[in-house]
Every structure is written in structure tokens, then in C-alpha cells.
Amino acid sequence: MDVVRMLDELKREREAIEEAILTLERLAKGQVKRRGRPPAWMSELNKKEAPERPVPAAITQRGRGRKPVEASAV
């Protein structure tokens, strides 16, 4: 690889890094709680990053105290 190609590649990488830094700075500036619905892209990121939590047993057993209605009784 010659020096000119290396320089071009490094310049492209630098531009990509600068764009990433600007994006992160904008996100950091917007960390204040905003009113309203978040943008769709942000909701998708939150869904991907958040691990699924197991549902506590108390919540899953809430409706079990009632007897199911039989089809013949209706």
C-alpha cells in the first residue's frame, strides 16, 4: 500500500470519527428529560439495548384467584 492511499484512508476514517463525535455530543446535550414521545430511532435503540426482565411471580398469579367461566354456563 502506498503512502497516498494510506493518507486517503486515514482521512476517511478521521471524517467518520468526527461525525460520530458530533452525534454523541448532540445526544449528550439532549440528555435532559424531554417532553413528548421519543423519536422512533431512539425507541428502537432502547428496545435493543434493554435486556428482557423476567415477570415476577406475583404479577403472573394475579388473575389466578378467579375460576374460569365454562363454555356451557354462558
CHARMM-style PDB file with segment names, atoms N, HN, CA, C and O in Angstrom:
ATOM      1  N   MET     1       0.849  -1.172   0.000  1.00  0.00      PROA
ATOM      2  CA  MET     1       0.000   0.000   0.000  1.00  0.00      PROA
ATOM      3  C   MET     1       0.899   1.241   0.000  1.00  0.00      PROA
ATOM      4  O   MET     1       1.819   1.340   0.812  1.00  0.00      PROA
ATOM      5  N   ASP     2       0.645   2.150  -0.873  1.00  0.00      PROA
ATOM      6  HN  ASP     2      -0.102   2.070  -1.533  1.00  0.00      PROA
ATOM      7  CA  ASP     2       1.488   3.338  -0.929  1.00  0.00      PROA
ATOM      8  C   ASP     2       0.984   4.404   0.037  1.00  0.00      PROA
ATOM      9  O   ASP     2      -0.114   4.304   0.584  1.00  0.00      PROA
ATOM     10  N   VAL     3       1.790   5.397   0.227  1.00  0.00      PROA
ATOM     11  HN  VAL     3       2.682   5.478  -0.218  1.00  0.00      PROA
ATOM     12  CA  VAL     3       1.535   6.430   1.226  1.00  0.00      PROA
ATOM     13  C   VAL     3       0.282   7.240   0.889  1.00  0.00      PROA
ATOM     14  O   VAL     3      -0.463   7.619   1.793  1.00  0.00      PROA
ATOM     15  N   VAL     4       0.042   7.507  -0.370  1.00  0.00      PROA
ATOM     16  HN  VAL     4       0.647   7.200  -1.104  1.00  0.00      PROA
ATOM     17  CA  VAL     4      -1.112   8.316  -0.768  1.00  0.00      PROA
ATOM     18  C   VAL     4      -2.409   7.593  -0.404  1.00  0.00      PROA
ATOM     19  O   VAL     4      -3.343   8.208   0.112  1.00  0.00      PROA
ATOM     20  N   ARG     5      -2.464   6.288  -0.674  1.00  0.00      PROA
ATOM     21  HN  ARG     5      -1.706   5.788  -1.093  1.00  0.00      PROA
ATOM     22  CA  ARG     5      -3.662   5.519  -0.315  1.00  0.00      PROA
ATOM     23  C   ARG     5      -3.863   5.485   1.197  1.00  0.00      PROA
ATOM     24  O   ARG     5      -4.986   5.599   1.689  1.00  0.00      PROA
ATOM     25  N   MET     6      -2.778   5.330   1.912  1.00  0.00      PROA
ATOM     26  HN  MET     6      -1.866   5.238   1.513  1.00  0.00      PROA
ATOM     27  CA  MET     6      -2.863   5.308   3.377  1.00  0.00      PROA
ATOM     28  C   MET     6      -3.419   6.619   3.899  1.00  0.00      PROA
ATOM     29  O   MET     6      -4.267   6.628   4.791  1.00  0.00      PROA
ATOM     30  N   LEU     7      -2.939   7.735   3.340  1.00  0.00      PROA
ATOM     31  HN  LEU     7      -2.250   7.727   2.615  1.00  0.00      PROA
ATOM     32  CA  LEU     7      -3.423   9.048   3.759  1.00  0.00      PROA
ATOM     33  C   LEU     7      -4.910   9.213   3.444  1.00  0.00      PROA
ATOM     34  O   LEU     7      -5.662   9.730   4.270  1.00  0.00      PROA
ATOM     35  N   ASP     8      -5.337   8.782   2.262  1.00  0.00      PROA
ATOM     36  HN  ASP     8      -4.726   8.363   1.590  1.00  0.00      PROA
ATOM     37  CA  ASP     8      -6.757   8.885   1.904  1.00  0.00      PROA
ATOM     38  C   ASP     8      -7.624   8.075   2.859  1.00  0.00      PROA
ATOM     39  O   ASP     8      -8.677   8.532   3.302  1.00  0.00      PROA
ATOM     40  N   GLU     9      -7.164   6.869   3.167  1.00  0.00      PROA
ATOM     41  HN  GLU     9      -6.308   6.498   2.807  1.00  0.00      PROA
ATOM     42  CA  GLU     9      -7.925   6.018   4.069  1.00  0.00      PROA
ATOM     43  C   GLU     9      -8.005   6.620   5.473  1.00  0.00      PROA
ATOM     44  O   GLU     9      -9.062   6.595   6.105  1.00  0.00      PROA
ATOM     45  N   LEU    10      -6.903   7.151   5.948  1.00  0.00      PROA
ATOM     46  HN  LEU    10      -6.045   7.172   5.434  1.00  0.00      PROA
ATOM     47  CA  LEU    10      -6.883   7.780   7.267  1.00  0.00      PROA
ATOM     48  C   LEU    10      -7.779   9.017   7.319  1.00  0.00      PROA
ATOM     49  O   LEU    10      -8.443   9.264   8.326  1.00  0.00      PROA
ATOM     50  N   LYS    11      -7.796   9.785   6.245  1.00  0.00      PROA
ATOM     51  HN  LYS    11      -7.256   9.585   5.427  1.00  0.00      PROA
ATOM     52  CA  LYS    11      -8.657  10.965   6.190  1.00  0.00      PROA
ATOM     53  C   LYS    11     -10.124  10.566   6.242  1.00  0.00      PROA
ATOM     54  O   LYS    11     -10.926  11.220   6.908  1.00  0.00      PROA
ATOM     55  N   ARG    12     -10.482   9.475   5.527  1.00  0.00      PROA
ATOM     56  HN  ARG    12      -9.830   8.943   4.986  1.00  0.00      PROA
ATOM     57  CA  ARG    12     -11.866   8.995   5.565  1.00  0.00      PROA
ATOM     58  C   ARG    12     -12.235   8.518   6.968  1.00  0.00      PROA
ATOM     59  O   ARG    12     -13.336   8.779   7.452  1.00  0.00      PROA
ATOM     60  N   GLU    13     -11.319   7.828   7.607  1.00  0.00      PROA
ATOM     61  HN  GLU    13     -10.424   7.616   7.214  1.00  0.00      PROA
ATOM     62  CA  GLU    13     -11.571   7.360   8.963  1.00  0.00      PROA
ATOM     63  C   GLU    13     -11.738   8.547   9.919  1.00  0.00      PROA
ATOM     64  O   GLU    13     -12.600   8.527  10.797  1.00  0.00      PROA
ATOM     65  N   ARG    14     -10.908   9.577   9.739  1.00  0.00      PROA
ATOM     66  HN  ARG    14     -10.208   9.593   9.026  1.00  0.00      PROA
ATOM     67  CA  ARG    14     -10.998  10.757  10.592  1.00  0.00      PROA
ATOM     68  C   ARG    14     -12.357  11.435  10.425  1.00  0.00      PROA
ATOM     69  O   ARG    14     -12.959  11.867  11.408  1.00  0.00      PROA
ATOM     70  N   GLU    15     -12.843  11.529   9.183  1.00  0.00      PROA
ATOM     71  HN  GLU    15     -12.354  11.178   8.384  1.00  0.00      PROA
ATOM     72  CA  GLU    15     -14.155  12.134   8.949  1.00  0.00      PROA
ATOM     73  C   GLU    15     -15.259  11.327   9.623  1.00  0.00      PROA
ATOM     74  O   GLU    15     -16.183  11.898  10.202  1.00  0.00      PROA
ATOM     75  N   ALA    16     -15.163  10.008   9.548  1.00  0.00      PROA
ATOM     76  HN  ALA    16     -14.412   9.545   9.077  1.00  0.00      PROA
ATOM     77  CA  ALA    16     -16.170   9.156  10.185  1.00  0.00      PROA
ATOM     78  C   ALA    16     -16.136   9.322  11.702  1.00  0.00      PROA
ATOM     79  O   ALA    16     -17.183   9.360  12.348  1.00  0.00      PROA
ATOM     80  N   ILE    17     -14.943   9.421  12.266  1.00  0.00      PROA
ATOM     81  HN  ILE    17     -14.093   9.390  11.741  1.00  0.00      PROA
ATOM     82  CA  ILE    17     -14.799   9.608  13.708  1.00  0.00      PROA
ATOM     83  C   ILE    17     -15.355  10.963  14.124  1.00  0.00      PROA
ATOM     84  O   ILE    17     -16.025  11.067  15.152  1.00  0.00      PROA
ATOM     85  N   GLU    18     -15.087  12.000  13.340  1.00  0.00      PROA
ATOM     86  HN  GLU    18     -14.544  11.916  12.505  1.00  0.00      PROA
ATOM     87  CA  GLU    18     -15.604  13.325  13.659  1.00  0.00      PROA
ATOM     88  C   GLU    18     -17.128  13.343  13.630  1.00  0.00      PROA
ATOM     89  O   GLU    18     -17.757  13.980  14.475  1.00  0.00      PROA
ATOM     90  N   GLU    19     -17.727  12.645  12.658  1.00  0.00      PROA
ATOM     91  HN  GLU    19     -17.216  12.127  11.971  1.00  0.00      PROA
ATOM     92  CA  GLU    19     -19.184  12.562  12.596  1.00  0.00      PROA
ATOM     93  C   GLU    19     -19.730  11.842  13.816  1.00  0.00      PROA
ATOM     94  O   GLU    19     -20.744  12.255  14.381  1.00  0.00      PROA
ATOM     95  N   ALA    20     -19.069  10.772  14.226  1.00  0.00      PROA
ATOM     96  HN  ALA    20     -18.246  10.436  13.767  1.00  0.00      PROA
ATOM     97  CA  ALA    20     -19.506  10.024  15.403  1.00  0.00      PROA
ATOM     98  C   ALA    20     -19.412  10.890  16.657  1.00  0.00      PROA
ATOM     99  O   ALA    20     -20.299  10.852  17.510  1.00  0.00      PROA
ATOM    100  N   ILE    21     -18.353  11.657  16.765  1.00  0.00      PROA
ATOM    101  HN  ILE    21     -17.633  11.687  16.072  1.00  0.00      PROA
ATOM    102  CA  ILE    21     -18.187  12.544  17.919  1.00  0.00      PROA
ATOM    103  C   ILE    21     -19.296  13.594  17.944  1.00  0.00      PROA
ATOM    104  O   ILE    21     -19.864  13.863  19.002  1.00  0.00      PROA
ATOM    105  N   LEU    22     -19.609  14.187  16.799  1.00  0.00      PROA
ATOM    106  HN  LEU    22     -19.147  13.968  15.939  1.00  0.00      PROA
ATOM    107  CA  LEU    22     -20.676  15.189  16.743  1.00  0.00      PROA
ATOM    108  C   LEU    22     -22.018  14.572  17.147  1.00  0.00      PROA
ATOM    109  O   LEU    22     -22.793  15.187  17.879  1.00  0.00      PROA
ATOM    110  N   THR    23     -22.282  13.374  16.673  1.00  0.00      PROA
ATOM    111  HN  THR    23     -21.652  12.874  16.078  1.00  0.00      PROA
ATOM    112  CA  THR    23     -23.528  12.707  17.015  1.00  0.00      PROA
ATOM    113  C   THR    23     -23.616  12.449  18.515  1.00  0.00      PROA
ATOM    114  O   THR    23     -24.655  12.683  19.132  1.00  0.00      PROA
ATOM    115  N   LEU    24     -22.526  11.969  19.097  1.00  0.00      PROA
ATOM    116  HN  LEU    24     -21.682  11.779  18.596  1.00  0.00      PROA
ATOM    117  CA  LEU    24     -22.513  11.708  20.539  1.00  0.00      PROA
ATOM    118  C   LEU    24     -22.656  12.997  21.344  1.00  0.00      PROA
ATOM    119  O   LEU    24     -23.315  13.012  22.383  1.00  0.00      PROA
ATOM    120  N   GLU    25     -22.049  14.063  20.871  1.00  0.00      PROA
ATOM    121  HN  GLU    25     -21.514  14.051  20.027  1.00  0.00      PROA
ATOM    122  CA  GLU    25     -22.188  15.344  21.565  1.00  0.00      PROA
ATOM    123  C   GLU    25     -23.632  15.827  21.538  1.00  0.00      PROA
ATOM    124  O   GLU    25     -24.133  16.353  22.532  1.00  0.00      PROA
ATOM    125  N   ARG    26     -24.306  15.647  20.391  1.00  0.00      PROA
ATOM    126  HN  ARG    26     -23.899  15.220  19.584  1.00  0.00      PROA
ATOM    127  CA  ARG    26     -25.713  16.040  20.299  1.00  0.00      PROA
ATOM    128  C   ARG    26     -26.571  15.199  21.242  1.00  0.00      PROA
ATOM    129  O   ARG    26     -27.479  15.716  21.892  1.00  0.00      PROA
ATOM    130  N   LEU    27     -26.277  13.909  21.310  1.00  0.00      PROA
ATOM    131  HN  LEU    27     -25.539  13.490  20.782  1.00  0.00      PROA
ATOM    132  CA  LEU    27     -27.027  13.046  22.213  1.00  0.00      PROA
ATOM    133  C   LEU    27     -26.796  13.437  23.671  1.00  0.00      PROA
ATOM    134  O   LEU    27     -27.727  13.449  24.475  1.00  0.00      PROA
ATOM    135  N   ALA    28     -25.542  13.756  24.001  1.00  0.00      PROA
ATOM    136  HN  ALA    28     -24.785  13.746  23.348  1.00  0.00      PROA
ATOM    137  CA  ALA    28     -25.219  14.139  25.375  1.00  0.00      PROA
ATOM    138  C   ALA    28     -25.915  15.442  25.738  1.00  0.00      PROA
ATOM    139  O   ALA    28     -26.356  15.615  26.874  1.00  0.00      PROA
ATOM    140  N   LYS    29     -26.014  16.342  24.797  1.00  0.00      PROA
ATOM    141  HN  LYS    29     -25.656  16.201  23.874  1.00  0.00      PROA
ATOM    142  CA  LYS    29     -26.680  17.621  25.051  1.00  0.00      PROA
ATOM    143  C   LYS    29     -28.176  17.403  25.281  1.00  0.00      PROA
ATOM    144  O   LYS    29     -28.808  18.145  26.033  1.00  0.00      PROA
ATOM    145  N   GLY    30     -28.729  16.401  24.641  1.00  0.00      PROA
ATOM    146  HN  GLY    30     -28.216  15.799  24.030  1.00  0.00      PROA
ATOM    147  CA  GLY    30     -30.157  16.141  24.754  1.00  0.00      PROA
ATOM    148  C   GLY    30     -30.511  15.179  25.875  1.00  0.00      PROA
ATOM    149  O   GLY    30     -31.594  14.595  25.846  1.00  0.00      PROA
ATOM    150  N   GLN    31     -29.642  14.990  26.863  1.00  0.00      PROA
ATOM    151  HN  GLN    31     -28.763  15.465  26.886  1.00  0.00      PROA
ATOM    152  CA  GLN    31     -29.920  14.060  27.960  1.00  0.00      PROA
ATOM    153  C   GLN    31     -30.962  14.574  28.930  1.00  0.00      PROA
ATOM    154  O   GLN    31     -31.444  13.819  29.774  1.00  0.00      PROA
ATOM    155  N   VAL    32     -31.313  15.825  28.829  1.00  0.00      PROA
ATOM    156  HN  VAL    32     -30.921  16.438  28.144  1.00  0.00      PROA
ATOM    157  CA  VAL    32     -32.333  16.400  29.686  1.00  0.00      PROA
ATOM    158  C   VAL    32     -33.667  15.755  29.303  1.00  0.00      PROA
ATOM    159  O   VAL    32     -33.944  15.544  28.122  1.00  0.00      PROA
ATOM    160  N   LYS    33     -34.486  15.446  30.308  1.00  0.00      PROA
ATOM    161  HN  LYS    33     -34.261  15.618  31.266  1.00  0.00      PROA
ATOM    162  CA  LYS    33     -35.780  14.841  30.018  1.00  0.00      PROA
ATOM    163  C   LYS    33     -36.581  15.765  29.120  1.00  0.00      PROA
ATOM    164  O   LYS    33     -36.817  16.931  29.437  1.00  0.00      PROA
ATOM    165  N   ARG    34     -36.988  15.214  28.001  1.00  0.00      PROA
ATOM    166  HN  ARG    34     -36.797  14.267  27.743  1.00  0.00      PROA
ATOM    167  CA  ARG    34     -37.775  15.993  27.055  1.00  0.00      PROA
ATOM    168  C   ARG    34     -39.229  15.603  27.173  1.00  0.00      PROA
ATOM    169  O   ARG    34     -39.558  14.487  27.575  1.00  0.00      PROA
ATOM    170  N   ARG    35     -40.072  16.507  26.828  1.00  0.00      PROA
ATOM    171  HN  ARG    35     -39.805  17.413  26.501  1.00  0.00      PROA
ATOM    172  CA  ARG    35     -41.496  16.210  26.841  1.00  0.00      PROA
ATOM    173  C   ARG    35     -41.879  15.545  25.537  1.00  0.00      PROA
ATOM    174  O   ARG    35     -41.293  15.811  24.488  1.00  0.00      PROA
ATOM    175  N   GLY    36     -42.858  14.687  25.617  1.00  0.00      PROA
ATOM    176  HN  GLY    36     -43.335  14.470  26.469  1.00  0.00      PROA
ATOM    177  CA  GLY    36     -43.376  14.070  24.411  1.00  0.00      PROA
ATOM    178  C   GLY    36     -42.757  12.722  24.104  1.00  0.00      PROA
ATOM    179  O   GLY    36     -41.993  12.167  24.894  1.00  0.00      PROA
ATOM    180  N   ARG    37     -43.095  12.228  22.973  1.00  0.00      PROA
ATOM    181  HN  ARG    37     -43.715  12.679  22.331  1.00  0.00      PROA
ATOM    182  CA  ARG    37     -42.688  10.903  22.541  1.00  0.00      PROA
ATOM    183  C   ARG    37     -41.285  10.951  21.950  1.00  0.00      PROA
ATOM    184  O   ARG    37     -40.960  11.880  21.210  1.00  0.00      PROA
ATOM    185  N   PRO    38     -40.441   9.958  22.268  1.00  0.00      PROA
ATOM    186  CA  PRO    38     -39.096   9.958  21.696  1.00  0.00      PROA
ATOM    187  C   PRO    38     -39.143   9.588  20.206  1.00  0.00      PROA
ATOM    188  O   PRO    38     -40.100   8.961  19.753  1.00  0.00      PROA
ATOM    189  N   PRO    39     -38.129   9.969  19.460  1.00  0.00      PROA
ATOM    190  CA  PRO    39     -38.092   9.610  18.050  1.00  0.00      PROA
ATOM    191  C   PRO    39     -38.065   8.093  17.883  1.00  0.00      PROA
ATOM    192  O   PRO    39     -37.626   7.376  18.782  1.00  0.00      PROA
ATOM    193  N   ALA    40     -38.528   7.610  16.751  1.00  0.00      PROA
ATOM    194  HN  ALA    40     -38.885   8.192  16.020  1.00  0.00      PROA
ATOM    195  CA  ALA    40     -38.616   6.170  16.500  1.00  0.00      PROA
ATOM    196  C   ALA    40     -37.248   5.507  16.584  1.00  0.00      PROA
ATOM    197  O   ALA    40     -37.129   4.405  17.119  1.00  0.00      PROA
ATOM    198  N   TRP    41     -36.218   6.160  16.064  1.00  0.00      PROA
ATOM    199  HN  TRP    41     -36.315   7.055  15.629  1.00  0.00      PROA
ATOM    200  CA  TRP    41     -34.898   5.534  16.072  1.00  0.00      PROA
ATOM    201  C   TRP    41     -34.382   5.360  17.495  1.00  0.00      PROA
ATOM    202  O   TRP    41     -33.665   4.402  17.783  1.00  0.00      PROA
ATOM    203  N   MET    42     -34.744   6.282  18.388  1.00  0.00      PROA
ATOM    204  HN  MET    42     -35.327   7.061  18.154  1.00  0.00      PROA
ATOM    205  CA  MET    42     -34.290   6.178  19.762  1.00  0.00      PROA
ATOM    206  C   MET    42     -35.042   5.063  20.491  1.00  0.00      PROA
ATOM    207  O   MET    42     -34.462   4.350  21.310  1.00  0.00      PROA
ATOM    208  N   SER    43     -36.333   4.915  20.189  1.00  0.00      PROA
ATOM    209  HN  SER    43     -36.805   5.494  19.524  1.00  0.00      PROA
ATOM    210  CA  SER    43     -37.110   3.837  20.786  1.00  0.00      PROA
ATOM    211  C   SER    43     -36.555   2.482  20.374  1.00  0.00      PROA
ATOM    212  O   SER    43     -36.478   1.567  21.194  1.00  0.00      PROA
ATOM    213  N   GLU    44     -36.170   2.348  19.116  1.00  0.00      PROA
ATOM    214  HN  GLU    44     -36.233   3.091  18.450  1.00  0.00      PROA
ATOM    215  CA  GLU    44     -35.605   1.089  18.626  1.00  0.00      PROA
ATOM    216  C   GLU    44     -34.291   0.778  19.337  1.00  0.00      PROA
ATOM    217  O   GLU    44     -34.028  -0.374  19.682  1.00  0.00      PROA
ATOM    218  N   LEU    45     -33.471   1.797  19.556  1.00  0.00      PROA
ATOM    219  HN  LEU    45     -33.684   2.732  19.275  1.00  0.00      PROA
ATOM    220  CA  LEU    45     -32.206   1.573  20.257  1.00  0.00      PROA
ATOM    221  C   LEU    45     -32.447   1.115  21.681  1.00  0.00      PROA
ATOM    222  O   LEU    45     -31.769   0.212  22.171  1.00  0.00      PROA
ATOM    223  N   ASN    46     -33.410   1.732  22.348  1.00  0.00      PROA
ATOM    224  HN  ASN    46     -33.961   2.465  21.950  1.00  0.00      PROA
ATOM    225  CA  ASN    46     -33.698   1.362  23.725  1.00  0.00      PROA
ATOM    226  C   ASN    46     -34.211  -0.068  23.818  1.00  0.00      PROA
ATOM    227  O   ASN    46     -33.880  -0.783  24.764  1.00  0.00      PROA
ATOM    228  N   LYS    47     -35.012  -0.494  22.851  1.00  0.00      PROA
ATOM    229  HN  LYS    47     -35.281   0.087  22.082  1.00  0.00      PROA
ATOM    230  CA  LYS    47     -35.526  -1.858  22.850  1.00  0.00      PROA
ATOM    231  C   LYS    47     -34.394  -2.864  22.671  1.00  0.00      PROA
ATOM    232  O   LYS    47     -34.383  -3.915  23.310  1.00  0.00      PROA
ATOM    233  N   LYS    48     -33.451  -2.540  21.808  1.00  0.00      PROA
ATOM    234  HN  LYS    48     -33.459  -1.685  21.288  1.00  0.00      PROA
ATOM    235  CA  LYS    48     -32.344  -3.457  21.541  1.00  0.00      PROA
ATOM    236  C   LYS    48     -31.384  -3.540  22.715  1.00  0.00      PROA
ATOM    237  O   LYS    48     -30.857  -4.613  23.009  1.00  0.00      PROA
ATOM    238  N   GLU    49     -31.153  -2.429  23.384  1.00  0.00      PROA
ATOM    239  HN  GLU    49     -31.581  -1.558  23.145  1.00  0.00      PROA
ATOM    240  CA  GLU    49     -30.182  -2.385  24.469  1.00  0.00      PROA
ATOM    241  C   GLU    49     -30.722  -2.963  25.768  1.00  0.00      PROA
ATOM    242  O   GLU    49     -29.970  -3.565  26.536  1.00  0.00      PROA
ATOM    243  N   ALA    50     -31.997  -2.792  26.021  1.00  0.00      PROA
ATOM    244  HN  ALA    50     -32.608  -2.303  25.397  1.00  0.00      PROA
ATOM    245  CA  ALA    50     -32.576  -3.221  27.297  1.00  0.00      PROA
ATOM    246  C   ALA    50     -32.771  -4.737  27.305  1.00  0.00      PROA
ATOM    247  O   ALA    50     -33.451  -5.279  26.433  1.00  0.00      PROA
ATOM    248  N   PRO    51     -32.184  -5.420  28.279  1.00  0.00      PROA
ATOM    249  CA  PRO    51     -32.411  -6.864  28.370  1.00  0.00      PROA
ATOM    250  C   PRO    51     -33.820  -7.132  28.885  1.00  0.00      PROA
ATOM    251  O   PRO    51     -34.370  -6.344  29.654  1.00  0.00      PROA
ATOM    252  N   GLU    52     -34.395  -8.245  28.458  1.00  0.00      PROA
ATOM    253  HN  GLU    52     -33.947  -8.886  27.833  1.00  0.00      PROA
ATOM    254  CA  GLU    52     -35.735  -8.578  28.917  1.00  0.00      PROA
ATOM    255  C   GLU    52     -35.669  -9.029  30.356  1.00  0.00      PROA
ATOM    256  O   GLU    52     -34.854  -9.877  30.721  1.00  0.00      PROA
ATOM    257  N   ARG    53     -36.540  -8.452  31.174  1.00  0.00      PROA
ATOM    258  HN  ARG    53     -37.202  -7.764  30.877  1.00  0.00      PROA
ATOM    259  CA  ARG    53     -36.585  -8.814  32.579  1.00  0.00      PROA
ATOM    260  C   ARG    53     -37.666  -9.861  32.779  1.00  0.00      PROA
ATOM    261  O   ARG    53     -38.723  -9.785  32.153  1.00  0.00      PROA
ATOM    262  N   PRO    54     -37.417 -10.831  33.637  1.00  0.00      PROA
ATOM    263  CA  PRO    54     -38.460 -11.824  33.900  1.00  0.00      PROA
ATOM    264  C   PRO    54     -39.622 -11.191  34.658  1.00  0.00      PROA
ATOM    265  O   PRO    54     -39.433 -10.276  35.459  1.00  0.00      PROA
ATOM    266  N   VAL    55     -40.811 -11.687  34.396  1.00  0.00      PROA
ATOM    267  HN  VAL    55     -40.965 -12.431  33.745  1.00  0.00      PROA
ATOM    268  CA  VAL    55     -42.003 -11.170  35.055  1.00  0.00      PROA
ATOM    269  C   VAL    55     -42.078 -11.790  36.446  1.00  0.00      PROA
ATOM    270  O   VAL    55     -41.998 -13.012  36.572  1.00  0.00      PROA
ATOM    271  N   PRO    56     -42.229 -10.972  37.502  1.00  0.00      PROA
ATOM    272  CA  PRO    56     -42.317 -11.508  38.861  1.00  0.00      PROA
ATOM    273  C   PRO    56     -43.525 -12.432  39.020  1.00  0.00      PROA
ATOM    274  O   PRO    56     -44.549 -12.254  38.361  1.00  0.00      PROA
ATOM    275  N   ALA    57     -43.387 -13.416  39.899  1.00  0.00      PROA
ATOM    276  HN  ALA    57     -42.555 -13.560  40.435  1.00  0.00      PROA
ATOM    277  CA  ALA    57     -44.447 -14.396  40.110  1.00  0.00      PROA
ATOM    278  C   ALA    57     -45.722 -13.741  40.628  1.00  0.00      PROA
ATOM    279  O   ALA    57     -46.819 -14.204  40.317  1.00  0.00      PROA
ATOM    280  N   ALA    58     -45.596 -12.673  41.413  1.00  0.00      PROA
ATOM    281  HN  ALA    58     -44.704 -12.297  41.666  1.00  0.00      PROA
ATOM    282  CA  ALA    58     -46.776 -12.001  41.963  1.00  0.00      PROA
ATOM    283  C   ALA    58     -47.643 -11.427  40.845  1.00  0.00      PROA
ATOM    284  O   ALA    58     -48.870 -11.425  40.953  1.00  0.00      PROA
ATOM    285  N   ILE    59     -47.031 -10.952  39.796  1.00  0.00      PROA
ATOM    286  HN  ILE    59     -46.035 -10.954  39.708  1.00  0.00      PROA
ATOM    287  CA  ILE    59     -47.781 -10.371  38.689  1.00  0.00      PROA
ATOM    288  C   ILE    59     -48.448 -11.473  37.870  1.00  0.00      PROA
ATOM    289  O   ILE    59     -49.592 -11.322  37.443  1.00  0.00      PROA
ATOM    290  N   THR    60     -47.747 -12.567  37.652  1.00  0.00      PROA
ATOM    291  HN  THR    60     -46.817 -12.689  37.999  1.00  0.00      PROA
ATOM    292  CA  THR    60     -48.310 -13.641  36.829  1.00  0.00      PROA
ATOM    293  C   THR    60     -49.440 -14.368  37.541  1.00  0.00      PROA
ATOM    294  O   THR    60     -50.260 -15.003  36.879  1.00  0.00      PROA
ATOM    295  N   GLN    61     -49.515 -14.299  38.872  1.00  0.00      PROA
ATOM    296  HN  GLN    61     -48.848 -13.783  39.410  1.00  0.00      PROA
ATOM    297  CA  GLN    61     -50.531 -15.017  39.621  1.00  0.00      PROA
ATOM    298  C   GLN    61     -51.726 -14.145  39.986  1.00  0.00      PROA
ATOM    299  O   GLN    61     -52.626 -14.616  40.681  1.00  0.00      PROA
ATOM    300  N   ARG    62     -51.765 -12.925  39.555  1.00  0.00      PROA
ATOM    301  HN  ARG    62     -51.033 -12.542  38.991  1.00  0.00      PROA
ATOM    302  CA  ARG    62     -52.856 -12.013  39.924  1.00  0.00      PROA
ATOM    303  C   ARG    62     -54.224 -12.544  39.524  1.00  0.00      PROA
ATOM    304  O   ARG    62     -55.146 -12.544  40.340  1.00  0.00      PROA
ATOM    305  N   GLY    63     -54.370 -12.986  38.306  1.00  0.00      PROA
ATOM    306  HN  GLY    63     -53.622 -12.986  37.643  1.00  0.00      PROA
ATOM    307  CA  GLY    63     -55.672 -13.404  37.809  1.00  0.00      PROA
ATOM    308  C   GLY    63     -56.015 -14.840  38.139  1.00  0.00      PROA
ATOM    309  O   GLY    63     -57.089 -15.299  37.749  1.00  0.00      PROA
ATOM    310  N   ARG    64     -55.181 -15.561  38.823  1.00  0.00      PROA
ATOM    311  HN  ARG    64     -54.308 -15.189  39.140  1.00  0.00      PROA
ATOM    312  CA  ARG    64     -55.412 -16.980  39.076  1.00  0.00      PROA
ATOM    313  C   ARG    64     -56.415 -17.235  40.181  1.00  0.00      PROA
ATOM    314  O   ARG    64     -56.840 -18.376  40.362  1.00  0.00      PROA
ATOM    315  N   GLY    65     -56.806 -16.225  40.918  1.00  0.00      PROA
ATOM    316  HN  GLY    65     -56.461 -15.298  40.771  1.00  0.00      PROA
ATOM    317  CA  GLY    65     -57.763 -16.414  42.004  1.00  0.00      PROA
ATOM    318  C   GLY    65     -59.180 -16.647  41.497  1.00  0.00      PROA
ATOM    319  O   GLY    65     -60.008 -17.198  42.222  1.00  0.00      PROA
ATOM    320  N   ARG    66     -59.467 -16.247  40.294  1.00  0.00      PROA
ATOM    321  HN  ARG    66     -58.794 -15.799  39.705  1.00  0.00      PROA
ATOM    322  CA  ARG    66     -60.801 -16.408  39.734  1.00  0.00      PROA
ATOM    323  C   ARG    66     -60.902 -17.725  38.983  1.00  0.00      PROA
ATOM    324  O   ARG    66     -59.936 -18.193  38.381  1.00  0.00      PROA
ATOM    325  N   LYS    67     -62.060 -18.298  39.029  1.00  0.00      PROA
ATOM    326  HN  LYS    67     -62.845 -17.918  39.518  1.00  0.00      PROA
ATOM    327  CA  LYS    67     -62.279 -19.541  38.282  1.00  0.00      PROA
ATOM    328  C   LYS    67     -62.657 -19.180  36.857  1.00  0.00      PROA
ATOM    329  O   LYS    67     -63.379 -18.210  36.628  1.00  0.00      PROA
ATOM    330  N   PRO    68     -62.175 -19.953  35.907  1.00  0.00      PROA
ATOM    331  CA  PRO    68     -62.535 -19.660  34.514  1.00  0.00      PROA
ATOM    332  C   PRO    68     -64.015 -19.963  34.258  1.00  0.00      PROA
ATOM    333  O   PRO    68     -64.573 -20.890  34.845  1.00  0.00      PROA
ATOM    334  N   VAL    69     -64.628 -19.199  33.402  1.00  0.00      PROA
ATOM    335  HN  VAL    69     -64.175 -18.446  32.925  1.00  0.00      PROA
ATOM    336  CA  VAL    69     -66.026 -19.394  33.056  1.00  0.00      PROA
ATOM    337  C   VAL    69     -66.117 -20.547  32.068  1.00  0.00      PROA
ATOM    338  O   VAL    69     -65.396 -20.588  31.072  1.00  0.00      PROA
ATOM    339  N   GLU    70     -67.018 -21.484  32.362  1.00  0.00      PROA
ATOM    340  HN  GLU    70     -67.604 -21.450  33.171  1.00  0.00      PROA
ATOM    341  CA  GLU    70     -67.183 -22.628  31.464  1.00  0.00      PROA
ATOM    342  C   GLU    70     -68.032 -22.217  30.276  1.00  0.00      PROA
ATOM    343  O   GLU    70     -68.899 -21.350  30.387  1.00  0.00      PROA
ATOM    344  N   ALA    71     -67.781 -22.836  29.159  1.00  0.00      PROA
ATOM    345  HN  ALA    71     -67.076 -23.541  29.069  1.00  0.00      PROA
ATOM    346  CA  ALA    71     -68.497 -22.500  27.933  1.00  0.00      PROA
ATOM    347  C   ALA    71     -69.980 -22.876  28.042  1.00  0.00      PROA
ATOM    348  O   ALA    71     -70.823 -22.192  27.463  1.00  0.00      PROA
ATOM    349  N   SER    72     -70.312 -23.933  28.760  1.00  0.00      PROA
ATOM    350  HN  SER    72     -69.627 -24.489  29.230  1.00  0.00      PROA
ATOM    351  CA  SER    72     -71.701 -24.365  28.865  1.00  0.00      PROA
ATOM    352  C   SER    72     -72.526 -23.442  29.762  1.00  0.00      PROA
ATOM    353  O   SER    72     -73.748 -23.379  29.624  1.00  0.00      PROA
ATOM    354  N   ALA    73     -71.871 -22.726  30.679  1.00  0.00      PROA
ATOM    355  HN  ALA    73     -70.878 -22.778  30.792  1.00  0.00      PROA
ATOM    356  CA  ALA    73     -72.589 -21.852  31.611  1.00  0.00      PROA
ATOM    357  C   ALA    73     -72.977 -20.534  30.969  1.00  0.00      PROA
ATOM    358  O   ALA    73     -73.838 -19.831  31.497  1.00  0.00      PROA
ATOM    359  N   VAL    74     -72.375 -20.180  29.856  1.00  0.00      PROA
ATOM    360  HN  VAL    74     -71.676 -20.751  29.427  1.00  0.00      PROA
ATOM    361  CA  VAL    74     -72.613 -18.880  29.239  1.00  0.00      PROA
ATOM    362  C   VAL    74     -73.844 -18.877  28.433  1.00  0.00      PROA
ATOM    363  OT1 VAL    74     -74.192 -17.854  27.843  1.00  0.00      PROA
TER     364      VAL     74
END
